[in-house]
Amino acid sequence: MSAPMPLRLVIVGCSLAGLRAAQAARREGFEGSVVLVGREEHLPYDRPPLSKGFLVDDHAEATFFVGADDLTALDVDVRLGVAATGLDAAAKSVITGQKRIGYDKLIIATGGDARLLVDIDHSPRHLLDSGHADFYTPGGLRRLAGHLHPGGVFALWSDDPPDADFAAVLAEVFETAEAHVVSFDNPYGGGKCANTVYVARLGAR
């Protein structure tokens, strides 16, 4: 019996949020490949407060949150200056112009808009790690919602059919919650596949 192929995690956004996501993945024991891709031209750095002294100091340097040695230790494939222009969820690939980056797990950490898409487990009921269970409770989802701006959107990809109980939990935390069935051709096994995408939105407040 052949060994399973290693998973690939793609993180869109070379921002501090993207970097922290990569560090968290390694800290939690993710051993697959990690690709950090974004239109940013440099790694995230600490932006000093604006002052007259800073503006006139030509030699002032930004302090980067990580260096080359840190990224080597993390074993992260960083692709700066590569903008993600689309997402093919059916094929599980991020589109970057004329190229595609395939993924098994995806995190969008662009930071520009108030939306968050996660693909953590097979589904809210079929977990890859029992430690994830709290995430799908009202308390776990409220903690996640705390990272969104008013009107922000949270979306979750699930391999299972719509789960009425989980949809009810989403509705308890968010102002609106919907379950969308997405059908697509299976390029590996043939035939059609169907997954569920839960979309929940906070109130505008």
C-alpha positions in Angstrom: 0.0 0.0 0.0 1.5 3.3 -1.1 2.1 6.1 1.4 -0.4 9.0 1.3 0.7 12.1 -0.6 1.7 15.0 1.6 -0.9 17.7 1.9 -0.3 21.2 0.6 -1.5 24.3 2.4 -1.7 27.5 0.4 -2.0 30.8 2.2 -3.0 33.7 0.0 -1.6 37.0 1.4 2.0 37.7 2.4 0.8 40.0 5.1 1.4 39.6 8.8 -1.9 37.6 9.0 -0.5 35.2 6.3 2.8 34.8 8.1 1.0 34.1 11.4 -1.1 31.5 9.7 2.0 29.7 8.4 3.6 29.8 11.8 0.4 28.5 13.5 0.2 25.6 10.9 3.7 24.5 11.8 3.2 25.0 15.5 0.1 22.8 15.4 2.0 20.0 13.7 1.2 20.5 10.0 3.9 18.6 8.1 2.9 19.1 4.5 4.2 21.8 2.2 3.2 25.4 2.9 3.0 28.0 0.1 2.7 31.7 1.1 1.7 33.7 -2.0 0.8 37.4 -2.3 1.1 40.5 -4.4 3.2 42.1 -1.6 6.7 42.9 -2.8 8.3 42.3 0.6 7.7 40.3 3.8 5.6 41.9 6.5 7.4 44.4 8.7 6.7 46.6 11.7 5.6 50.0 10.5 7.0 52.7 12.9 4.7 55.5 13.9 4.9 58.5 11.5 6.8 61.4 12.8 8.8 64.3 11.4 12.0 62.7 12.5 11.2 59.4 10.7 10.2 61.2 7.5 13.4 63.1 7.2 15.6 60.2 8.2 16.7 58.6 4.9 18.4 55.8 6.8 15.4 54.7 8.9 14.8 51.0 8.3 11.7 48.9 8.8 11.9 46.0 11.2 10.8 42.8 9.5 8.8 40.3 11.6 10.8 37.3 10.1 14.1 36.9 8.3 15.4 34.4 5.8 16.6 32.0 8.5 13.1 32.0 10.1 11.4 31.1 6.8 14.0 28.3 6.3 13.2 26.9 9.7 9.4 27.1 8.9 10.0 25.4 5.5 7.7 27.8 3.8 7.7 28.5 0.0 7.3 32.3 -0.1 6.2 33.8 -3.5 6.3 37.5 -3.3 4.9 39.7 -6.0 2.5 37.0 -7.2 -1.1 38.3 -7.0 -3.9 35.8 -6.7 -6.4 36.7 -9.4 -9.0 34.0 -8.8 -10.0 30.8 -7.1 -11.1 27.5 -8.7 -12.7 25.8 -5.7 -13.8 22.8 -7.8 -10.3 22.1 -8.9 -8.8 23.2 -5.6 -6.4 25.7 -7.1 -5.5 29.3 -6.7 -5.2 31.2 -10.0 -2.2 33.6 -10.4 -2.5 35.1 -13.8 -1.8 32.3 -16.3 -0.7 29.9 -13.7 -2.4 27.8 -10.9 -1.3 26.6 -7.5 -3.0 23.5 -6.3 -3.9 23.1 -2.7 -5.4 20.6 -0.3 -6.0 23.3 2.4 -6.5 27.0 1.8 -6.3 30.1 4.0 -7.1 33.5 2.5 -5.3 36.2 4.6 -5.3 39.1 2.2 -6.5 41.5 4.9 -8.1 43.8 2.4 -11.7 42.8 2.8 -13.8 41.6 5.7 -14.2 38.0 4.6 -12.7 34.8 5.8 -12.7 31.4 4.1 -11.5 28.3 5.9 -11.1 24.6 4.9 -9.9 22.9 8.0 -11.6 19.5 8.3 -13.5 17.2 6.1 -16.7 18.7 7.6 -17.9 20.0 10.9 -18.7 16.4 11.9 -15.7 14.6 10.3 -12.7 16.1 11.9 -9.0 15.6 11.0 -8.1 16.3 14.6 -10.4 16.0 17.7 -8.9 19.2 19.0 -10.8 21.1 16.3 -14.2 20.3 17.7 -14.5 23.5 19.8 -14.2 25.6 16.6 -17.6 24.5 15.4 -19.4 25.4 18.7 -21.1 28.7 19.3 -18.2 29.8 21.5 -15.6 28.9 18.9 -17.5 30.6 16.1 -17.9 33.7 18.3 -14.2 33.9 18.8 -13.7 33.7 15.0 -16.4 36.3 14.4 -14.4 38.6 16.7 -11.7 38.8 14.0 -14.2 40.1 11.4 -15.3 43.6 10.8 -19.0 44.5 11.0 -20.7 43.0 7.9 -17.8 40.6 7.5 -18.3 37.2 5.8 -17.2 33.8 7.0 -17.3 30.8 4.6 -16.6 27.1 5.4 -16.0 24.4 2.8 -17.4 20.9 3.8 -17.2 17.5 2.1 -20.6 16.5 3.6 -24.2 17.4 2.6 -25.7 20.4 4.4 -25.9 19.9 8.1 -29.0 21.5 9.7 -27.6 21.4 13.2 -24.4 23.2 12.2 -26.4 25.7 10.1 -28.4 26.4 13.3 -25.2 27.1 15.2 -24.0 29.5 12.5 -27.4 31.3 12.6 -27.0 31.7 16.4 -23.7 33.6 16.0 -24.1 35.4 12.6 -26.9 37.6 11.3 -27.4 35.5 8.2 -26.3 31.9 7.4 -26.8 29.8 4.3 -25.6 26.4 3.0 -24.9 26.2 -0.7 -24.4 22.8 -2.5 -21.6 23.0 -5.1 -21.4 20.3 -7.7 -18.4 19.7 -9.9 -16.7 17.1 -12.1 -14.3 14.8 -10.3 -11.1 14.8 -12.4 -9.7 11.8 -10.4 -12.5 9.3 -9.9 -14.8 10.5 -12.6 -18.4 11.4 -12.3 -19.9 14.3 -10.3 -19.1 15.4 -6.7 -21.0 17.7 -4.5 -19.7 19.6 -1.5 -21.3 22.2 0.8 -20.1 25.8 1.3 -21.6 27.5 4.4 -21.7 31.3 4.1 -22.4 33.4 7.2 -22.4 37.2 7.5 -22.2 39.5 10.6 -24.6 42.4 11.0 -23.4 45.8 9.8 -23.8 47.4 13.3 
